[in-house]
Amino acid sequence: MNSVEKIRELLVPIAEAHEIVINDLLWRNEGSHRILEIPIMFHDKSMDLETSSKMSGLFLEALEGSLGSDLPYDLDVCSPGAERKLNSHAEIEDEIGSHVYVKFKNPFDGRHEIYGTLSSVDEDHIKIEYLEKTRKVNLDVATDNIGLIRLAIKF
């Protein structure tokens, strides 16, 4: 049971029972260590160390035996961070007015990526406002051309 989807199915009910959202779930490698990373947050997008530690114990208990003893791994239950990935249309809508980074699947308007303010969202497009030299420009991007969208820190 090492597929991310199966693990998600196992852990989401536990998270929901504690009013926690699992932002993402991924396997990553650091040297020879395999790590299951589970970024979590409250519905208000905050997280604290005590809750993270508590959920780590609950997740570990649920996963014990499910991943198989032949697959050594470490568990990293953490906050999704300031530049968290936006995984659904609802999450994207919640971040209207936020500074975002968007990476395109196919180059668009001569760009592979863009940083800007998410100004509007509908089913098929998002609108990003960004500065081009000294003027504000709006870019309308088809949602099916978005390879990645995440929050970004504005400098």
N, C-alpha and C positions, 0 to 999 in steps of 0.2 A: 504493500500500500504506500508507495512512495510518490505517486502522482499528486501534483499540487491540488487537483480538483477533489480527489478523494480525501486528502488531508483537510481541505477547506470544509467539506461536508461534515467531517468529524468535529472540527473546532468551532465552526460558526454558532451552533446551538449553545455551546458553553459560553462563548463571548456574549451572545445576545442575552443570556440569562443574567449576566452581570452588567448589562447596558454598555457593552463595549463593541466597537466596530473594528473588524479586521480590515485594515486598509489594503494590504497586499500580502502575498505569501510567495516566497521564492527560495529556491535552493541556490547557495553560492559556495564557492570553494575559496579557502585561504590556505595555500600550500596543500598539504595532504588532508586537511580537515574539511569535512563537508558540514555546512551550516544551514539549518532551516531557519530563515529569518521571517519573523511574524510581526510586522509593524501594526500596532493597535492604538486606538484613541477612543475617548468618550465622544458622544454625539456633538458636544460643543467644540470638538477638535483639540482638546487638551489631553494630557496624560501625566501621571505622576509615577515616581519610582516604586512606591508601595504597591500600587495596582499592577504595574508591570511585573513585579516580582510574584505577586499572588497569581496572576494569570499564567505566568511561566510554569508554576507548579501544577496548576490545573491542566494546562495543555500537555505538559510532560506526562502526567498521570494518564491522560486520555490516549496519548500516542504510544505509551509503553506497550510493547508487543505488536502494535499495529504496523510499525515500520520494519519489523523483522530484526532479529538480533545480529544478523550478518551485515547489517548496514550501519556502521558507526556514524554518528552525527552529533553535532552540538545544536542546542536550541538558543536562538537569540530573539527574545520578545522585547520589543523596543517601541519607542515613539516613531511615527512616520517622518518626523522632522519638518523643518521649515520649508523644504523643497519637495514636499510629498507629491507623489504621482496621483493624478486624478483618473480614476478607473471607470467611472460611469457618467452617463449624461447628467444624472442628478447631481453628482459631485461637481461637475463642470458648471452647472447652473448655479450652485451654491457659491461659487467663487467669482461671480460677476463683480467687476470692480477691482479684482486682485491682479497683481503682476504675475504673468505666466511665461513659461518657455514652451514653445510648440516646435516639434520636429516633424517635418513632412515626410510622407512615404515617397512622394514624387516631388521634385523641385517645383515650386510654385512662385510665380511672379519673380523669377530669377533667384529664389532663395531656397535653402535646404532647411532653415530654421528661423525662428523669430522670437524675440523677447518683446513683450508689450503688456498693455492692460486689457484684460478680457472685458469687452464692453457690452456684448450681447450674445445670446445663444438661442438657436432654435433647433429643430430636429435635424436639419441638413447642413447647417453652417454655424460657425462661430465668427465673431467679429473681434479683431485685435486692433487696438489703437497703439501706435508706436511713434517715436520721433524719428524723422528723416531729416538730418541736419538740425534745423531749428523749427520745423513745422510738424504738426501732428497729422498723421495719415492713418486711415482706417483700411484694414485688409480683411476681406471676407474670405474665409477658408472653409471649404467643404469638409464636413466631419469625416468622410470616408478617406480623406487624404492626410489625416492626422495619425502619425506613427506613435507619437508620445506627446502628452500634455501634462505638465506639472507646475506647481507653484514655483515662483522664482523670487529670490531676494533682489530688491531694487537698490542699486548703489547710487 
